[in-house]
Amino acid sequence: MPIDIKVPSVGESVTEGRIARWLRPDGASVQRDEMVCELETDKATAEVPAPAAGVLRHAAREGDTVSIGAVIGSIDTAGAPAAAPARPATGNGPAPPRAPEGPRPSIPEKKVPVLLPAARRAAEEEGIDPSKVTGTGRGGRVLKEDVMAAVGQVSNLSNKEPGAPAATPPAPKPAEPAAPKPDGQVGNLSHKQPGTRETRVRMSGIRQRIAERLVESQRTTATLTTFNEADMSAVMALREKFKDRFKEKHGVGLGFMSFFVRAAVEALKAFPTANARIDGADVVHQHFYDIGVAVSTERGLMVPIVRDADRLSFADIEKRVGELAVKARDGKIGVGDLQGGTFTITNGGVFGSLLSTPILNPPQAAILGMHAIQKRPVAVGDQVVIRPVMYLALSYDHRLIDGREAVQFLVRVKECVESPERRLLEI
């Protein structure tokens, strides 16, 4: 009897999703708990597992919008590949009886590689057969880098014949203008019709939700931004001195984010209004520190939450941030990883941003923006010296936070970053 595949619940506020793509084709044999479908909601992307082993039957198409609990397919547990027809007998007489068959050698079923969303798009754009790509990701998952490596191998082989010298590589073709993908990123227009001047694609659910949240933030908050700069000499010297021992002991690199998370927690404790939120006519003071760390993905910007950051060590923060970033970029992030949060940190410096004004993430009252580190001449005492400097930006809701508090908050972050030993002395 077929077993239904239903859209799972991925969060209390999520009522529907969109079938981004089927991971296994209709009629394929699947194992229990094997991922068969990729479901995209307005908050995250989830993979739907097979409830039993058997033959997969699709009941919904890619791109369809489906409600939570809706049936999108089934597993035929009694289904099996059809037996090959018997070969017709030659001549007019009856077919000779077949000798009893001995035990057949077991032939291992070819395992279909699991492609991450970015790798799948790259394979489709480049015309690469995913089954011929060796995955280097966790559990043999195929990454985008694996697909591009396969593209390079195919390109090299196509330029050579057996026994012939390597051919001169063709001159590079002029780059064609790129068009936006459904998730808002730049895509490949190699398949566009000649003469096409524009291409229309539908925004993904996540991109639509991001757009709604950004407009809502601008419309419902009184956002102001204050700026300062931090001398990164002390942090960079500390990292350089202890990075090897830190990595050896904790198994994770010592980055800048852990310093800023701890600095933000110290500032939030000193100025608790920045950790509060507005609920109607009430101000809700939150006595916990769940710090959101913005992560850029192919589907858009996501803000997974580092829970109870005040209770975590530097190593714990680095590990947690790394785990959440991988989950977000691999499309494995859950709604629970994104919900809540009392304060957010975003780092535009990884892309080279020198200065920006972050947008609030409601209902949070403040967000800290990190930027690129650049060497600049600064005055130290009566001398001009060259120091690595980072501009800091704090956007805040002026309905809740006064300018004086915002400025002092950012000064506190600056002090914690410029003097990391303050944390040890609790001053």
PECOR-V913913 format. One record per residue. N is the residue number from 1. RES is the residue in one small letter. PHI is phi in whole degrees, 0 to 359 (NA if undefined). Layout:
N;RES;PHI
N;RES;PHI
This chain:
1;m;NA
2;p;298
3;i;251
4;d;290
5;i;256
6;k;250
7;v;292
8;p;284
9;s;282
10;v;243
11;g;158
12;e;298
13;s;270
14;v;263
15;t;249
16;e;206
17;g;209
18;r;234
19;i;286
20;a;292
21;r;188
22;w;275
23;l;277
24;r;232
25;p;287
26;d;298
27;g;92
28;a;281
29;s;278
30;v;231
31;q;259
32;r;300
33;d;71
34;e;285
35;m;289
36;v;244
37;c;212
38;e;252
39;l;253
40;e;249
41;t;249
42;d;283
43;k;237
44;a;199
45;t;245
46;a;231
47;e;258
48;v;259
49;p;273
50;a;284
51;p;285
52;a;201
53;a;274
54;g;158
55;v;258
56;l;279
57;r;234
58;h;280
59;a;241
60;a;221
61;r;258
62;e;299
63;g;96
64;d;289
65;t;268
66;v;231
67;s;276
68;i;299
69;g;93
70;a;289
71;v;275
72;i;248
73;g;181
74;s;208
75;i;241
76;d;273
77;t;289
78;a;265
79;g;290
80;a;208
81;p;301
82;a;297
83;a;287
84;a;293
85;p;294
86;a;292
87;r;289
88;p;295
89;a;285
90;t;271
91;g;81
92;n;266
93;g;283
94;p;293
95;a;292
96;p;295
97;p;296
98;r;276
99;a;291
100;p;301
101;e;277
102;g;279
103;p;296
104;r;281
105;p;293
106;s;287
107;i;254
108;p;297
109;e;290
110;k;293
111;k;280
112;v;281
113;p;294
114;v;270
115;l;261
116;l;287
117;p;308
118;a;295
119;a;292
120;r;296
121;r;296
122;a;297
123;a;296
124;e;294
125;e;292
126;e;267
127;g;71
128;i;262
129;d;286
130;p;301
131;s;292
132;k;260
133;v;256
134;t;273
135;g;275
136;t;249
137;g;282
138;r;298
139;g;69
140;g;80
141;r;295
142;v;272
143;l;264
144;k;299
145;e;298
146;d;295
147;v;295
148;m;294
149;a;294
150;a;295
151;v;300
152;g;295
153;q;293
154;v;297
155;s;296
156;n;293
157;l;292
158;s;290
159;n;269
160;k;230
161;e;244
162;p;302
163;g;80
164;a;258
165;p;293
166;a;298
167;a;281
168;t;292
169;p;298
170;p;294
171;a;295
172;p;296
173;k;280
174;p;298
175;a;293
176;e;271
177;p;297
178;a;267
179;a;245
180;p;289
181;k;281
182;p;301
183;d;268
184;g;94
185;q;267
186;v;278
187;g;242
188;n;265
189;l;256
190;s;294
191;h;258
192;k;286
193;q;289
194;p;302
195;g;87
196;t;290
197;r;260
198;e;205
199;t;228
200;r;255
201;v;231
202;r;274
203;m;294
204;s;290
205;g;300
206;i;294
207;r;296
208;q;298
209;r;293
210;i;299
211;a;299
212;e;298
213;r;294
214;l;294
215;v;294
216;e;299
217;s;298
218;q;293
219;r;277
220;t;253
221;t;238
222;a;259
223;t;272
224;l;233
225;t;229
226;t;242
227;f;235
228;n;203
229;e;224
230;a;233
231;d;281
232;m;269
233;s;301
234;a;295
235;v;295
236;m;293
237;a;294
238;l;295
239;r;297
240;e;297
241;k;286
242;f;245
243;k;298
244;d;291
245;r;292
246;f;297
247;k;295
248;e;295
249;k;279
250;h;255
251;g;73
252;v;212
253;g;285
254;l;266
255;g;258
256;f;281
257;m;299
258;s;296
259;f;296
260;f;285
261;v;297
262;r;293
263;a;295
264;a;296
265;v;297
266;e;298
267;a;292
268;l;294
269;k;292
270;a;285
271;f;229
272;p;297
273;t;297
274;a;291
275;n;258
276;a;261
277;r;215
278;i;263
279;d;231
280;g;67
281;a;263
282;d;253
283;v;253
284;v;261
285;h;274
286;q;256
287;h;259
288;f;218
289;y;230
290;d;260
291;i;263
292;g;276
293;v;240
294;a;293
295;v;232
296;s;274
297;t;231
298;e;295
299;r;271
300;g;128
301;l;281
302;m;240
303;v;233
304;p;291
305;i;252
306;v;268
307;r;286
308;d;48
309;a;298
310;d;291
311;r;262
312;l;260
313;s;280
314;f;302
315;a;295
316;d;297
317;i;295
318;e;298
319;k;296
320;r;294
321;v;298
322;g;297
323;e;297
324;l;294
325;a;296
326;v;296
327;k;298
328;a;294
329;r;286
330;d;273
331;g;74
332;k;255
333;i;292
334;g;259
335;v;299
336;g;298
337;d;285
338;l;252
339;q;279
340;g;86
341;g;100
342;t;250
343;f;200
344;t;233
345;i;238
346;t;233
347;n;240
348;g;283
349;g;295
350;v;294
351;f;258
352;g;97
353;s;293
354;l;269
355;l;199
356;s;203
357;t;243
358;p;298
359;i;264
360;l;298
361;n;250
362;p;304
363;p;272
364;q;296
365;a;260
366;a;203
367;i;213
368;l;256
369;g;251
370;m;264
371;h;221
372;a;294
373;i;269
374;q;229
375;k;282
376;r;220
377;p;285
378;v;229
379;a;272
380;v;239
381;g;66
382;d;254
383;q;239
384;v;260
385;v;233
386;i;265
387;r;226
388;p;283
389;v;237
390;m;237
391;y;282
392;l;244
393;a;228
394;l;238
395;s;268
396;y;215
397;d;274
398;h;290
399;r;294
400;l;247
401;i;246
402;d;280
403;g;300
404;r;299
405;e;297
406;a;297
407;v;296
408;q;293
409;f;301
410;l;293
411;v;297
412;r;296
413;v;299
414;k;302
415;e;296
416;c;294
417;v;284
418;e;284
419;s;227
420;p;301
421;e;292
422;r;302
423;r;297
424;l;291
425;l;272
426;e;56
427;i;232
